[in-house]
Amino acid sequence: MQLFMMAIIGIFFGTVYTVISFGNLMIPFLVWIMSVFGFRFLWSIQTPVLPDLFLDRMTMVWLMVVFSVKFMAEKRQFRGPFLLDLMMVINALYLVIGIYIQDMTVFHGWTMSILVPYSAYFFAKNLTTKNKDIRRFLWVLLILVIYYNITSIAEKLGINVLVWPKYILTESRFWGRSSGPFLHAPLFGTIIGMMIPIHLYFIVTVRNWTSKILLFLSLLMGFAGLYFTYTRGSWLAGIMALITVVFLNRRHFLKFILPAVVVAPIVAILFLGIGQDKFMKERVENEDTFGSRLGTFVTAIKVWQDNAILGVGFNQYKNVLDNYIEPLDLPVIGVITVHQFRDNPPHDIYISYLAEHGIVGTLLQGSIYFLILRTFLAKYAWRKKGDYFATYIMPIFGGIFVGYLVGGLAIDYKFFSGVGTLFYSCAGILYGYQREDSGLADNLLRQPTSQVD
């Protein structure tokens, strides 16, 4: 009887979700986005032959089905331009063909770092086409970053009642560091750092002062949440993301970030005890980490020099490591022993990428970054004509892009989908956005009260 009732309830909610999905494609898209950002382990279906279906995979498959049916039934056209789309397809094919020829056991890494983020780009570009849809997307990101802030602080301070999902308390491998629903402190910190600037957009645009104050408090909590991941690369990513956002819209954002910069250290010292944080001191003064990263960097250069054109292949760096690893005697730094970095995976998206994919793969990936940058600069100029998207939203996207690229100096995104999904979904919205989308129609967002300043 219990199984029967569960089946009835499942059918009911499944039917309702199906109707909602076909009624508004943004709903399954946003549900998928939320599942990617840390909730993939909430529910899964084990399969005997195929990979297990985690929540993010199930929601992605459902989104693909609904999108395909609706677009074909309504004879919709894909949204241009298509040059960036073409470069991403070429890059994805280049990587997957190499995997097929060389080692299919690493295919899962390709799905996480390429298929999922590129799909996010495609769906965001074709679905998030109006300002009201962009705002919904930003609302979801705001909800997520507030959740991250609370979770990071609660996890560090031992307020277990506020930590959810509960597997965070038992399965994290990063002792003393907040790792969030991703169970990975550097990844968690990088995502928080990239998303913190979203607070500024809503602080400026909401009219209610109570909401502004709550958002400002969440911004301060974001600094604490980022700090408690104890990841220097993530700290730098967050700092550079905020600097970028404020630089791109100094008129509206600077007056809110300056008080936060003043208040945050005071709160940190008085209430969080950061001044006596021995763990932070150990992390900052730990020279072994720097030495191991430098050893990995130098070794990756050696790998690339012997495989300059095509590289050693996707996720093959560690398989060839024994052929290149040796102690390093560097000026000023001294000797870096083999044991310091023998077990290190690649720790960046630049030199290690060059070693694994060679000049060809690096040029393909570089061309994607270049097209995003060129599009950003061209559309950012629209702010001079009063374009809302260019004035208020593009600075936030710029901060996310910079946070991604800076964070990539310290962490390889190859095994994660969340960071890439955030980057490429914003890139998809940016690339597909047209000025007529912010015309004087019903999709125009209300102007913030601060615009009259």
N, C-alpha and C positions, 0 to 999 in steps of 0.2 A: 504493500500500500504506500509506503514511504517513497519507494522508487517511482511509483506511478504518479504521485503528487509532484515529485521533483520534475518528472518528465512533462507534466501538464504546465507547471510554472515555467519551465524552460521553453516550451513551445510558445507560450503566451508572450514572454518577453522577447523571444526571437522574432515572432511575428511583428510585434510593435517596433522593434529595432529595424526590421526590414522595411516597414512602411516609412519610418522616419528617414532611413538612409536614402531611399529612392526619392523622397520628397525634398531632401536638401543634402547634397553630397558633402557639404562642409562638415556635417555631423560625423560621418564615419571617418573623414580625414582627421578631424580633431581628436576623436577617440583613439585613432591609430597613433597620432603624435604623442598623446599622453602615455600610451602603452609602451612606446619606445623609450620614453624618458624615465625609465627606472621601474616600471611595473610589469615587465615581461614575465617575472617569476610568480606572479599572483595566481596564475592558473595555467595549466598545461595539459595536453593530451599525449600520452605516450603511444608511439606507433612502432610496430615490429620491424619495419623495413625502412621507412622514411625517417628523417630527423624528427625529434619530438616537436609538437606544435605548441610553442609558447604563445602567450597572449599577443605579443607584438606581431608574430607571424600570422596568427589567425585573423587579427584585425586588418592586417595588410592584404591578405588574400581576399577577405570580404570586400575591402575597398576596391581592389582591382576588378572584382566581379561586378559590383554595382556601377563603377565608373564605366566599364566597357559596355555594359548593357544600356545604360542611360545615354551614353554618347552615341552609340549606334542607333538606338531607337529615336533619338531626337535629332540625329544627323548633325551633331555639333562639329565644329572645326577646332583643331588644336590651335593653341595660342602661339603666335610668332613673337619675335623672330626665332630662327632655328639654328643659328651658327653655334651657339654654346651647346645646344642639345646635341648637335652632330659631333662636336668635339668630345662630349661626355660619352656618347655611344662608342666612338672610336677607342677612347681610353679604356672603357669597360671591356670591350671586345679584345683589345690588345692584352689586357691582364688575364682574362679568362681563357683565352687561347693558350697563353703561356702556362697557365695552371693545368689545362687539359693535357698538354704535351709533357709536362714535367712531373707534376705531383697533385693528383686530385684530392689528396687528404687535406689540403689547405683551402679547399673550395669554400668552406664555412666562413673563413676569414674574409673572402671576397664578398660573400653575401652581406656580411656585417658592415664592412667598410666601404663597399662600392654599391651593391644592389640597393640596400635600404636607403642610404643618403641620396643616391641618384633618383630613386623613386620619389623621395620627399621633394626633390627639386621639381620633378615632372608634375606631381599632383598639386604642389603649391602654385606652380606657374599657371596651371589650367583651371584651378578651382578658386584660389584666393585672388580674384580679379577685381573686386570692388573694395572701396575703402572700408565698408562695414564688415567685409570678410577679413580684411587685414586686421581690423580692430579686434574681431573675435579671436583671431590667431594670437594676437598680443595678449589678450585677456587670459588665454590658456597658459601662455608662457609666464605671465605674472602669477597666476595661481600656483604654477609649478615652482617658481623661484621662492615664493613665500613658504611653500611646503618644505623646500630644501633648507631654507634658513632655519625654520623651527626644528626640523629633524637634526640638522648638524649640531645646533646648540644643545638640544635635548640629549643627543647621543653622547656628546662630550661631557656634559654635566651630570649624566646619569639619571635624567628625568625620563625613565623608561615608559611612563604612561603616555608620553607624547611621541614616542618612537613607533612608527608604522611604515611598512610591515614589520612584524616582530622578528622576522628572520635576520634583520639587520643586527640584532643584539647577539645572535649566536653564530652567524656564518662569516662575519667580517674577518679578513686576514690582517687588517691594519690596526694593530693594538695601539690604543691611545689617540688615534686619529679618526675623525668622523669620515665614514665611507658611504653613508646614505644608502638608498635603495640599489645603487649600482655595486655595492660591496667593494668599492675601489676608491680609495681616498684621492689619488691624483686626478682621476676622471671626475669624481664628484666635485672637487675643487675647481677644476677647469670649467665645468658646466656652470657652477655658481658664478664664477668670475665673468663668464661670457654673458650671463643673464641679468646680473645686478643692474646694468644701465636701464633695463626696462622700467624700473621704478620711476626714473626721471620722466619718461614719457607720460605716465599716468599722473604723476604729481603735477605736471604742467597742465594737463588737459582736463582733469576732473574739476568740477565746480565747487563741490562740498569741501569745506575746510576741515571737517572731521576726517574725511577720507584722505585728504592731503597729509594730515598729521599721522594717520595710521600707516600710510605709504612711506612716509619719512622714517617712521620707527622700523618698518620692515627693511628699508634701505640700510639702516644702522645694524639691524640683525644680520643682513646679508654680509656686511663686513666681518662680523663675528663668525658667521657660518663658514665663510671662506677661510678665515684664520684657523679655525679648528680642524681643517683638513691637513694642516701642517705640511703644505706642499709649496715649495718656493716657486716652481714654475707656474702653478695656479695663481699664486699671489701676484706674480708679475703679469699674467694674462688678465686678471681682474683690474689691476691698476691701469694697464695700457688700454683696456676696453673703456674704462671710465674717462680717461684722458681724451681718447678719440671722440667719444660722444660729446663731451663738453666743448672740445675744440670745434666740432662741426656745427654746434648750435650754442655758442657762448651766450647769446642774448637771453635765452630762456632757461638754460640748464645750469649755468654757472652759479646763479644766486641760490640754487638749492643744494648744489654739491659742496659749496664752501662751508656752510654750517655743519654739514655731515662730516667733513674732513676734520673740523675743529672738535666736534662733540665726540666722535668715535674714539679717539685715543683716551679722552678723559673717562668715558664710560668703561673702556677696556681696562684701564689701570685701576679705577676705583671699585668696579663691580665684578670684573672677570678675573682680576688678579694676574693680568698678563705680565706685569712687572716682575713677578716672582715665578713665571712659568718656566720651570727648568726644562720641560720637554721642548718648548720652542727654542730655548737656548741651545740644546743639544742638536736640534735639527739645523739651525742656522750655522752653528760652528762645526758641523760634521764635514770634514774634508774628504772622507772616504767616498762620499757620494759624488763630489766633484771629480775626484780622481778616476772613479769607475766610469763616469760619463765621458770624461776626456779619453780614457782608454778605448771605450766603445767607438767614439768619434774617429780616432786615429785608425783603428782597425777597420772601420767601415770604409774609410778612404782607400786603404790598401785593397780591400775586396773590390771596390769599384775600379781601381786602376787595372786590375787583371780582367775585368768584365765590363769594359767601358761602354760598349754600345747597347747591349741588351740587359746587362746586370745578371745576377745569379738566379733571379726568379722570385716570385711572390712568396714571402715568408721563408726564404731559403737561407737567410743570413746565418742563422745559428748552425745550420747543417754544414757550412763551409768554414765555420769559425776556427776550428782546430788547425786549419792550414795557414792561418794568418796571425793567430794570437801569439804575443810574445811580450815580455816585460818592456816597459817604456822608461827611458831616462830623459826627462825633459828639463830644460833650463828653468830655474826658479822653483818649479814644482817638485823636482826630484824624481825618484823612482816610483813608478806605478807597477805593482806586481800583478801577475796574471790572475791570481785568485780574486783580485778586486773586481774584475769585470768578465771573468770567464762565463759566468751564468747569466750575464746581462742580455736581455732582449734589446733590440734597437729602441732608442729613447727619443726619437724625433721623427718628423715627417719630411726631412730634407736630405741630410747626408745618407741616412740609412735607406731612404727611398731611392736615392741615386745608386747605392750599392746593389739594391735588389732589382731595380728596373732599368738601370742604365740611362744613357743619354736620351734614348728614344722615349722611354716611359716618363722621364723627368720633363722633357719638352712637352709631351702631351698634357701632363698635369699642370705644368707651368702655363700653357696656353689657356687652360680653363681659368686659372687665377687671373691671367691677364685680361680675358674677356669680361670677367666679373668686375675687375677694377675699371676697365674702360667704360663699361656700362654705368658703373657707380658715378664716375666723374662726370659723364655726360648728363645723367639725370639729376645729379645733385645741383647742377647749374640752374635747374628749373626753379629753385627756391627764390631766385631773383625776380621771378614772375609771380610769386605768391603761391606756388604749388604746395599744398599741405603735406603731401607724401614726402617731397624732397626736404621740406623744412623740419618736420617733426619726427617722421618715421625713419627716413634714411640715416640720420645720425645714429639711431639705435642699431640699425643693421650694420653700419660701419663699425661700431664698437664690437658687435658680435664677430664680424669678420676679422678684425684685428686681434681680438681675444683668441680666436681659433688659431690664427697663424703664429701668435706669440706662444700660446700654450703648446703648439707643435714643436717648439724648441726643446721641450722637456718630456714629452710623452708621445708615443706612437699610437695613432688612432686606429690601427689596423684591426684590432680585436673588438672594437666597440662601434655601435651604430649611433649612439645618442649625440655625440659631438658633431659628427658629420651630418646627421639629420638636421640639427639646428642650423648649421652653416648653409647647407644646400637648400633647405626650405626657404630661408631668407633670400638666398641668391635667386631662387625660382620666382619669388614674388617680385624682386627687384627687376629681373630680366624681362618678365612679362608685363610689367606695369606700363601703362600708357597714360598720357596726360588727360585724355578724355575720361579716364576712370575717376578723376576727381573733379569733373565738371559740375555744373550747378544742377545736378539731378538728385534723386532721393538717396544716392549712395554717398553724398558728401558728408564727411564727418563735421560735427560742430567744432567751431574754432575755440581754442582755450581762452579763458578769461584773461590770461597773461599776455595775450597777443596785443592788447591795447596799450601795454606798457611803453 
